[in-house]
Amino acid sequence: MDTDNPIIPCIILAVILCTVVVVATYYEHQQWSDFAKEHHCKLTQVANSEVNTGFGITNNGNLATVFTTSPRKKAYLCDDGITYWREE
């Protein structure tokens, strides 16, 4: 392994971080699936994603345009009486 090349450790770190994100996402999804089954959660509403724009002035006086997005969300009503919103 060439330890003089700084790109190799960066690639290794990126692969490790990506793996952690994938495993954490799977684990969180599995937790929700188990919870939804135990509490008989039913899909009640879907909120589509949105793109919003805004205008303003930066600290140095320049005009700025800001774009924000919100992900698609689904509402589930569970037998505990609580509505849970989940992002897709």
C-alpha positions as a Markdown table, in Angstrom:
| # | Residue | x | y | z |
|---|---|---|---|---|
| 1 | Met | 0.0 | 0.0 | 0.0 |
| 2 | Asp | 1.4 | 3.4 | -1.0 |
| 3 | Thr | 1.2 | 5.5 | 2.2 |
| 4 | Asp | 2.8 | 8.5 | 0.5 |
| 5 | Asn | -0.3 | 9.1 | -1.6 |
| 6 | Pro | -2.9 | 11.0 | 0.5 |
| 7 | Ile | -5.8 | 10.1 | -1.8 |
| 8 | Ile | -5.8 | 6.4 | -0.7 |
| 9 | Pro | -6.7 | 7.1 | 3.0 |
| 10 | Cys | -9.4 | 9.6 | 1.8 |
| 11 | Ile | -10.9 | 6.9 | -0.4 |
| 12 | Ile | -10.8 | 4.4 | 2.4 |
| 13 | Leu | -12.5 | 6.9 | 4.7 |
| 14 | Ala | -15.1 | 7.7 | 2.1 |
| 15 | Val | -15.9 | 4.0 | 1.7 |
| 16 | Ile | -16.2 | 3.5 | 5.4 |
| 17 | Leu | -18.5 | 6.5 | 5.8 |
| 18 | Cys | -20.7 | 5.4 | 2.9 |
| 19 | Thr | -21.0 | 2.0 | 4.5 |
| 20 | Val | -21.9 | 3.5 | 7.9 |
| 21 | Val | -24.6 | 5.6 | 6.2 |
| 22 | Val | -26.1 | 2.7 | 4.3 |
| 23 | Val | -26.1 | 0.4 | 7.4 |
| 24 | Ala | -27.7 | 3.2 | 9.6 |
| 25 | Thr | -30.4 | 3.9 | 7.0 |
| 26 | Tyr | -31.2 | 0.2 | 6.7 |
| 27 | Tyr | -31.3 | -0.1 | 10.5 |
| 28 | Glu | -33.6 | 2.9 | 10.9 |
| 29 | His | -35.9 | 1.6 | 8.2 |
| 30 | Gln | -36.1 | -1.8 | 9.8 |
| 31 | Gln | -36.9 | -0.2 | 13.2 |
| 32 | Trp | -39.8 | 1.8 | 11.6 |
| 33 | Ser | -41.1 | -1.3 | 9.8 |
| 34 | Asp | -41.1 | -3.3 | 13.1 |
| 35 | Phe | -42.8 | -0.4 | 14.9 |
| 36 | Ala | -45.4 | 0.1 | 12.2 |
| 37 | Lys | -46.3 | -3.6 | 12.3 |
| 38 | Glu | -46.6 | -3.7 | 16.1 |
| 39 | His | -48.8 | -0.6 | 16.2 |
| 40 | His | -50.9 | -1.3 | 13.1 |
| 41 | Cys | -49.9 | 1.9 | 11.4 |
| 42 | Lys | -52.0 | 2.9 | 8.3 |
| 43 | Leu | -51.0 | 5.4 | 5.6 |
| 44 | Thr | -53.4 | 8.3 | 5.9 |
| 45 | Gln | -51.8 | 11.2 | 4.0 |
| 46 | Val | -49.1 | 12.0 | 1.4 |
| 47 | Ala | -47.5 | 15.4 | 1.2 |
| 48 | Asn | -45.6 | 15.9 | -2.1 |
| 49 | Ser | -42.2 | 17.4 | -2.2 |
| 50 | Glu | -41.9 | 21.1 | -2.7 |
| 51 | Val | -39.4 | 23.6 | -4.1 |
| 52 | Asn | -39.4 | 27.1 | -2.7 |
| 53 | Thr | -37.5 | 30.1 | -3.7 |
| 54 | Gly | -36.6 | 33.2 | -1.7 |
| 55 | Phe | -34.8 | 36.4 | -2.2 |
| 56 | Gly | -32.7 | 38.4 | 0.1 |
| 57 | Ile | -29.6 | 40.5 | 0.7 |
| 58 | Thr | -26.3 | 39.0 | 2.0 |
| 59 | Asn | -24.1 | 40.5 | 4.7 |
| 60 | Asn | -22.0 | 42.3 | 2.2 |
| 61 | Gly | -25.0 | 43.8 | 0.4 |
| 62 | Asn | -25.3 | 41.5 | -2.6 |
| 63 | Leu | -28.7 | 40.2 | -3.8 |
| 64 | Ala | -29.2 | 36.5 | -3.2 |
| 65 | Thr | -31.6 | 33.9 | -4.4 |
| 66 | Val | -32.3 | 30.9 | -2.2 |
| 67 | Phe | -33.8 | 27.6 | -3.3 |
| 68 | Thr | -35.0 | 25.1 | -0.7 |
| 69 | Thr | -36.6 | 21.7 | -1.1 |
| 70 | Ser | -38.7 | 19.6 | 1.2 |
| 71 | Pro | -38.9 | 15.8 | 0.7 |
| 72 | Arg | -42.1 | 13.9 | 0.0 |
| 73 | Lys | -43.6 | 12.8 | 3.3 |
| 74 | Lys | -46.2 | 10.2 | 4.3 |
| 75 | Ala | -48.4 | 10.3 | 7.4 |
| 76 | Tyr | -49.2 | 7.1 | 9.3 |
| 77 | Leu | -51.8 | 6.9 | 12.0 |
| 78 | Cys | -51.0 | 4.2 | 14.5 |
| 79 | Asp | -53.0 | 2.5 | 17.2 |
| 80 | Asp | -51.4 | 4.6 | 19.8 |
| 81 | Gly | -53.4 | 7.5 | 18.5 |
| 82 | Ile | -50.3 | 9.4 | 17.1 |
| 83 | Thr | -49.7 | 10.4 | 13.5 |
| 84 | Tyr | -46.1 | 9.8 | 12.5 |
| 85 | Trp | -44.7 | 11.6 | 9.4 |
| 86 | Arg | -42.0 | 9.8 | 7.5 |
| 87 | Glu | -39.8 | 11.3 | 4.7 |
| 88 | Glu | -39.2 | 9.3 | 1.6 |
